[in-house]
Amino acid sequence: MSDRTPLFARPPWGVTHGAVVAVCAAQGLHPIPWPGIGAYFFTMPYERATDLFAIVTFSIAGLSMLLQPRAWRLFFSWLLREGKAGALAFGLVCLTFGSLVAAFHRVWFGLLTVVTLAGWLEVLFGMVCLLSPATGLRVLTLLAGEQPAARRLVAIVALALAAITFAVLLPGGL
């Protein structure tokens, strides 16, 4: 099994194979010619694909929490009203996101370590919610409260993680 995510692209007319290889090497991609149609099948390291996943997820969730605070309060209130079942549902969401990041983002050096740590923290939080729903309910109580401070903090942390990941990847391209 490969540790790379596939991509597909057709280069502009007149671009040589050497030029494609040079540009791809600078981006951390490996071009594989697709015979007969003049296109290339690219592969991307799983860590880079997971970085993109984190940027998109953290950015959209963070912006949504800042722009739609009432909707998020209602969402967390709904989970809280569901009791232990709500804590289990929240735990499954956290575990799913965290597991994806933890499984495919094995970077333990530099600034991108924050993405790996965020994934493992989500796994841990999901595990706590699933194994001890009462603890998950305490967190949901904090997030469902009238005061938006906890939700704002979560949003700011998510946006900061997206910004750090984007800034680190920007020099090498996305």
C-alpha positions as CSV (number, residue, x, y, z in Angstrom):
1,M,0.0,0.0,0.0
2,S,1.3,3.4,-0.9
3,D,1.5,6.3,1.6
4,R,0.4,8.8,-1.1
5,T,-2.9,10.3,-2.1
6,P,-3.6,10.3,-5.9
7,L,-4.3,13.4,-8.0
8,F,-4.9,13.7,-11.7
9,A,-4.0,16.5,-14.1
10,R,-3.3,17.3,-17.8
11,P,-0.5,19.7,-18.3
12,P,-0.9,22.6,-20.8
13,W,0.1,21.9,-24.4
14,G,3.8,22.2,-25.1
15,V,4.9,21.5,-21.5
16,T,7.6,18.8,-21.5
17,H,7.8,15.9,-19.2
18,G,11.0,17.3,-17.7
19,A,9.2,20.6,-16.9
20,V,6.4,18.7,-15.2
21,V,8.8,16.6,-13.1
22,A,10.7,19.8,-12.0
23,V,7.6,21.7,-11.0
24,C,6.2,18.6,-9.2
25,A,9.4,18.0,-7.3
26,A,9.3,21.5,-6.0
27,Q,5.7,20.8,-4.7
28,G,6.5,17.5,-3.2
29,L,4.5,15.6,-5.8
30,H,5.6,12.7,-8.0
31,P,4.2,12.7,-11.6
32,I,3.4,9.4,-13.2
33,P,2.7,9.6,-17.0
34,W,-0.7,8.3,-18.0
35,P,0.0,6.6,-21.4
36,G,-2.1,7.6,-24.4
37,I,-3.8,10.7,-23.1
38,G,-0.9,13.0,-22.3
39,A,-2.0,13.4,-18.7
40,Y,-0.2,12.7,-15.4
41,F,-1.3,10.9,-12.4
42,F,0.2,12.6,-9.3
43,T,0.7,11.3,-5.9
44,M,0.8,13.4,-2.7
45,P,2.2,12.3,0.6
46,Y,-0.6,11.4,3.1
47,E,0.8,14.0,5.5
48,R,0.3,16.8,3.0
49,A,-3.2,15.5,2.2
50,T,-4.0,15.5,5.9
51,D,-2.6,19.1,6.2
52,L,-5.1,20.2,3.5
53,F,-7.9,18.3,5.3
54,A,-6.9,20.1,8.5
55,I,-6.8,23.5,6.9
56,V,-10.2,23.1,5.3
57,T,-11.8,21.6,8.4
58,F,-10.3,24.0,10.9
59,S,-11.0,27.0,8.7
60,I,-14.6,26.2,8.0
61,A,-15.5,25.1,11.5
62,G,-13.7,28.0,13.1
63,L,-15.3,30.6,10.9
64,S,-18.7,29.0,11.3
65,M,-18.3,29.1,15.1
66,L,-17.4,32.8,14.9
67,L,-20.1,33.8,12.4
68,Q,-22.9,31.6,13.7
69,P,-22.5,31.6,17.5
70,R,-26.2,31.2,18.2
71,A,-26.5,28.2,15.9
72,W,-23.5,26.5,17.6
73,R,-25.0,27.2,21.0
74,L,-28.2,25.6,19.9
75,F,-26.3,22.6,18.5
76,F,-24.4,22.1,21.8
77,S,-27.6,22.6,23.7
78,W,-29.4,20.0,21.6
79,L,-26.5,17.5,22.3
80,L,-26.7,18.4,26.0
81,R,-30.5,17.8,26.1
82,E,-29.9,14.3,24.6
83,G,-27.9,13.5,27.7
84,K,-25.5,10.6,27.5
85,A,-26.5,9.9,23.9
86,G,-25.5,13.4,23.0
87,A,-22.1,13.0,24.7
88,L,-21.7,9.7,22.7
89,A,-22.6,11.4,19.4
90,F,-20.1,14.2,20.1
91,G,-17.5,11.7,21.1
92,L,-17.9,9.8,17.8
93,V,-17.5,13.0,15.8
94,C,-14.3,13.9,17.8
95,L,-13.0,10.4,17.5
96,T,-13.6,10.3,13.7
97,F,-11.8,13.5,13.0
98,G,-9.0,12.8,15.4
99,S,-8.5,9.3,14.1
100,L,-8.2,10.5,10.5
101,V,-5.6,13.1,11.5
102,A,-3.7,10.8,13.9
103,A,-3.6,7.9,11.4
104,F,-2.3,9.9,8.4
105,H,-0.3,12.8,10.0
106,R,2.7,11.4,11.6
107,V,4.8,14.6,11.9
108,W,6.6,15.0,15.2
109,F,8.9,17.9,14.3
110,G,8.5,21.6,13.4
111,L,5.3,23.6,13.5
112,L,3.2,21.0,11.8
113,T,3.5,19.0,15.1
114,V,0.4,21.0,16.2
115,V,-1.7,19.2,13.6
116,T,-0.6,15.8,14.9
117,L,-1.2,16.9,18.5
118,A,-4.6,18.3,17.6
119,G,-5.5,14.9,16.0
120,W,-4.4,13.0,19.1
121,L,-6.2,15.4,21.5
122,E,-9.4,14.9,19.5
123,V,-8.9,11.1,19.8
124,L,-8.4,11.5,23.5
125,F,-11.4,13.7,23.9
126,G,-13.6,11.4,21.8
127,M,-12.4,8.5,23.9
128,V,-13.3,10.3,27.1
129,C,-16.8,11.2,25.8
130,L,-17.4,7.6,24.7
131,L,-16.0,5.9,27.9
132,S,-17.3,8.5,30.4
133,P,-20.3,10.3,28.9
134,A,-20.8,12.2,32.2
135,T,-17.4,13.9,31.6
136,G,-18.5,14.7,28.0
137,L,-21.7,16.2,29.3
138,R,-19.7,18.6,31.5
139,V,-17.8,19.8,28.4
140,L,-21.1,20.2,26.5
141,T,-22.5,22.2,29.4
142,L,-19.6,24.6,29.0
143,L,-20.0,24.8,25.2
144,A,-23.8,25.2,25.4
145,G,-23.7,28.0,27.9
146,E,-25.1,31.5,27.3
147,Q,-21.6,33.0,27.5
148,P,-19.9,32.5,24.1
149,A,-16.3,32.6,25.6
150,A,-15.7,28.8,25.4
151,R,-17.1,28.6,21.8
152,R,-15.0,31.6,20.8
153,L,-11.9,30.0,22.2
154,V,-12.5,26.8,20.3
155,A,-13.1,28.9,17.1
156,I,-9.9,30.9,17.6
157,V,-7.8,27.8,18.3
158,A,-9.3,26.1,15.1
159,L,-8.5,29.2,13.0
160,A,-5.0,29.5,14.5
161,L,-4.3,25.8,13.7
162,A,-5.5,26.4,10.1
163,A,-3.3,29.5,9.8
164,I,-0.2,27.8,11.2
165,T,-0.7,24.8,8.9
166,F,-1.3,27.1,5.9
167,A,1.7,29.3,6.6
168,V,4.0,26.3,6.9
169,L,2.8,24.8,3.7
170,L,2.6,28.1,1.7
171,P,6.4,28.2,0.8
172,G,6.2,24.7,-0.7
173,G,2.7,25.2,-2.2
174,L,-0.5,23.4,-1.4
